[in-house]
Amino acid sequence: MKVNVSEQPMPTGRKPIPGDSQPGGDSQQRAQSPRDQAAAFRPARVAPIPLTQIARLLGLPEETIDPEVEVTGASLDSRAVLPGDLYFALPGATRHGADFAHQAVDAGAVAVLTDDEGARQLALDDALERVPVLVVDRPRAAVGPVSARVYRSQDPSDRMLLIGVTGTNGKTTTTYFANALLSALGHRTGLIGTIEISAGGTPIPSRLTTPESTDVHALLALMRERGVTAASMEVSSHAIEFGRVDGVRYSAVGFSNLTQDHLDLHGTMEEYFLAKAALFTPERAAQAVVTVDDAWGRRLAAEAPIPVTTLSVSPDIPGTGADWTVAAVQRRGLGTAFELRHRDGDTLRAHTGLPGGFNVANAALAILLVVSAGAALADVQSALDATDPFSVDVPGRMQLVGTEPAAVVDFAHNPDALERALEAVRPPAPGRLIVVFGATGQRDVGKRPIMGAVAVRGADVVVVTDDDPHDEDAAGIRAEVLQGARAEDSARDLGRRIDEVAPRAEAIRHAVSLAAPQDVILVAGRGHETVQEVSGVDHALDDRTELRAAMVEHGFTVVGAEPIESGKE
């Protein structure tokens, strides 16, 4: 059932679609009630704050507010309200949050914050006269600052070191790398990201790529309560656009790259860039690290009104003039050793165990974010030497499932990420590269033929299948991808094998059946995801599980998990 978007945000760990308001995640998360999830995100103890203080913060008169009313939480979802909460009744796409205020008050909300339209609706319900109502012109803009005040998440006296990472690709891996380095430096770390949310090593059930701002500030307070001293957060353009990180100020924010994605939300690359650039302001961050290997990065570095450290991973690109450059790059097994060199002569030596030049870029960005947040270069070098932090396993990101043939699962779900992933895993001759991928329904349809063309250029065997069709016709999506693949193959006279196989699990088995020990199989697009949405129904599907099972079925050895039985006697 569709609900008001102000009442239920987007699903966790899945490529979101505009207006999608249905619960997501795995079955355990779906079984958990919104109230249970809200409790899991919050600290055990929140010092009450008088409602009059919140009114003062918003520039509202305090005289008419009962000074005895105290707030101990904040919620945008009436189903997640806990006793003592301030309920934000926001306008939504189809319903107004005021429609749910009665449920929120019955659940224990002590006050409601809304706009004029919401206040008019509340006035029609006599039962709501028992709680005060704060009315502001732009209630969405109030959510972050008010939540920060309620949870005291940004108090200067005990504020943790906080790193934010944005960009089209690389956010997840960079946050994992940053956290691994911070841990090596002695910090107790927290993480808010696509794959997981954790506080001091304890996982927290999650329903969003970036939670709503009420939950973000509660999480930061929870981390502080658990002794976390440093945390890393993925910051998507959706999070910035929808105000999910309002009221948060980062010690340092990083920019990886900008390539075509999310144009269904932003419309143009210019608007997509401006959404990202909004993170690089004095209100949101103290320092920035910007990768300047594309024109968007160079523009951001030039225009950002905060101190910027620039990074170039490809110093042969003219005109970057970066503060730090990557040099002395050498393959070491599946990974890469490299140096970071400052224009003044300082050098840091590092290594990443994950394949691909883009993981060198992710590691370099993570290092400079930690340095920009205050770590000394000598301490960082000692940590890099002692712990090899960038060999950390990142679920669904260049995750190795088998070695002969090499079998890899990666989240690459847009043209740039797919191209980089293919480059990273291409085997030496006579090995072939076999790729399995699809495109998401109800998302940026323009990239579908582009992804088909990218796959044909980068792989020897292309297996086109389904990603998450959502409410679109899966065969129609595949047709658009195939059109781009076949057109590119014909134009370049490449002679690739291009197969269409569905469902996805069967496509993975098909790819493995074609493989020889010297080949590489790349299953791209879904990474860590464990459900596939088809016509509004979630189906259990994990590329890693399916790939391991197919490998075992064909007599190949798997790595990184318990052996999967083939089902044969």
Beta strands, then each sheet from edge to edge (+ up, - down):
strand 1: 49-50
strand 2: 70-71
strand 3: 73-75
strand 4: 85-88
strand 5: 111-114
strand 6: 133-135
strand 7: 161-166
strand 8: 189-192
strand 9: 197-199
strand 10: 202-204
strand 11: 230-234
strand 12: 252-255
strand 13: 288-291
strand 14: 308-312
strand 15: 324-332
strand 16: 335-342
strand 17: 347-352
strand 18: 399-403
strand 19: 406-410
strand 20: 433-437
strand 21: 461-464
strand 22: 497-500
strand 23: 520-524
strand 24: 531-534
strand 25: 537-540
sheet 1: 1+ 2-
sheet 2: 3+ 4+ 5+ 6+
sheet 3: 10+ 9- 8+ 11+ 7+ 12+ 13+ 14+ 15+ 16- 17+
sheet 4: 18+ 19- 23- 20- 21- 22-
sheet 5: 24+ 25-
end
